[in-house]
Amino acid sequence: MTATPIQTAPDDPIARQTLALAGVFQAAAVVDQLARTGQCDERAWKTLIHATVDTNPASFETIYGGHHNNLRQGLEVLNAVVGRDRSDPAVLRYGFSLLMLMQKLRQQPQMMDTLGQRLTRIQGQAEHFGTTHENVIASLGELYQDTISTFRQRIVVQGDPGLLQQRMMPERVRTALLAGIRFALLWHQQGGRRWKLLFQRGAIKKTLDRLN
């Protein structure tokens, strides 16, 4: 899962960081929805999968489908975070855990190479079957399990045990988590750092207001 060169992008680094961070929290929200209800927002889901399997996007905007409304769910979560409004604690935990796991992944170049190689193969699978086909989801879920899940610190997903054991549900949850890692890497690539979040809260809020 190598860094992707950016050819075109929103007008400033904070905007790019904000959109990438929204992708992280959108993945977190989708994981929570799947675990609790077995369902999730279809547009949010498709955006996450597209961003993960498109290993060579033509531009920054292409990663999330060309319009920030494809990240609407994540933008709403992020708006609550920076506005210090009430947020779902599980979603926040998943989101910040994804940022932490991304940092660990960046220290594992061999794992990064494995992710990149296998995602390229999965992209071919997606072109054949369709991006959200269950064969693609199964491959993405397996990739997460073989890589990120091997870290000692892992994300423990809480929800309805019955739902979490349903056919394809573990794969869907892991796929959403892998998408969160994808957006976390994008956020870091655009200059995002956890220590900066506190100081950039106002700038991120202004960007979010502009995107509303």
N, C-alpha and C positions, 0 to 999 in steps of 0.2 A: 504494500500500500504506500507507494511513493508519493512525494509531494507533486502536485500538478501545476505546471506553469500557468499563470493567469494572463490571458491576452486582453480581455476587457473586464471591467469591474465597476461596481458602484463608485460614486464620486470621491470617497475618502476611506482611509484605512479603518476608521471606527465603524463605518457603514458595513464594510466587508466583515469585520470581526463580529458585529452585531448579528448579521444574517447567519454566519457560521455558528455562532453560539445559539441562535434560535433553533438551528438544526439539531444541536445537541439536546436541547430541552424538548424539542418535538419528539425525538426518539424516546426520551425519558417518559413523556406523557403517553406515547403509544404503548410502551411497555406496561405502564400502569393500567391503562385501559384494557389491554389484552388480559392481563393477570386478574383483574377484578370482574370484567364483564364478558370476556371472550370476543369482544368486538372493538373496533377502533375506527377513527375517521378515515374514510377511504382515500381522500385526497392527500392527507398527511402520510398515510402508509405508502402510497405510490411514489410520493416525492422522496421518501427515505430510501426506497428500493432503487429508484432511478439513480439517485446520487451515489449509491454504493456500487452498482454494477457498471456505471459509466466511468471507465478508468482513464479515458482521454477526452474530457469535456472540451468543447471549443472555446468556452469562456467561463468566467466565474458564474455568471447568471445561469448558464446551461446546467450547472450542477444541481440547482434546485428548480429547474424547469422554466426559468425565464421570468417568473413573476413572484414577488415576495409573498403574495397571498398563498402560495403553495407551502409557505412556512408559517402560516397564520397561527396555528396552534402553538408552535414554539415561541413565536413573537409574544403571544399573550402570556405565556408562562414567564418569559424573560421580563416582560413589562411589570409583572407582579413582583418579581425578584428585586429589580432595581428600584421599584417604587415602594418597596418594603410593605407590600400588601400581603394579605393572607395567601399563602401558597400551600399546595398539597405537599406535606413533608416527604412522602414517598417519591414523588416526582423530583423534588429538589435533591433527595439523596441519590437517586439514579443519575441525575444530571451531573452533579459534582463528582460522583464516583467515576463516571465516564471520562471526565477531564483528568482525574488521577490515573486511570488506567492508560489513557493516551500517553501520559508522561512516562509510564513504565514501558510502554511499547516502543517509544522513541529510543529507549536505551537498549533495544533488542534488534539490531539491524538484520539479523538472520530471520527473525520472525516477520519483520517488515517486508523482506524479500519474498517470503513464503506467501504473505497476504497478497502482495502485488501479483505474483505469478498465478495464484489460484483465482484471484478476481478476474484476471484476464481471460482465463478459461471459462469462468462463470458468465462473463460478458457474452462470450460466444453462445453459451447455453441460453442466455436471455434473448439473444437475437433469433434463436431458433424456435424456442417455445413461447416467448413473451416474458416481459420483465417480472410479472408477479405470478408466473406459473409455479405450481408447488414443487416442481423439480428444481427450479432456481432457488426457491425459499429453503428447500432441504439442503442444497449445497452451501448456501450462505450460513445457515444455522450450524452446519457441520464445520465450516471454516472457523466460525467464532469459537466453537467448542474445542477445536484442535489448537487454537492459538491463544486468544485472550483469556479463555476459561482456565488455562493452565497456570496463570499467575496465582500466587498464594492468596493475595487479596482479590476476592471476586465479588461480583454484585449478586446479592441474594435477593431474588424477586419474590415479593410477598403478594398473595392474592387468594383466589378461590382454588383450593387444591384440586377439586374436581375439574375445573376449567383448565388448569395448568397441565393436567394429564390427558386432555383430549388430543385426538390425532392432529398432528402438525402444530399444535400450540407451542411446545417447547422450541420448535424450529422458528416459528414466527417471532417469539420473544427474543431468541438469540439473534435473529436477523435484524430486529429493531435495535438491539444493543450494538451490533456491528456497524449499523448506520450511524449511531451516535458516536462511535469511535472515528468514523470517516469524517464527520463534521467537526469533531474535536481536533483532529489533525489539521483540517482546513483552517480552523480558528487559530491554531498555533502558527501555521504557515503565514497567516495574515498579520502576525504580530501580537496575537492574543496571549496573555499570561494571567495566571490566577491572581498574582500579587497586584496586577494593574486594575483588577475589576473594581476595587474599592475607590480608586482615584478616578476611574473613568465612568463612574456611575452616572454622573450628570450628562456626559457626552452621549452615553448609550441611551439614556432616557430621551434626549433630544432627537436622536436618530429614530427611536421607536415612535415618538410622536409624529415624526415626518412620514413614517411608513403607514400610519393608521389611516 
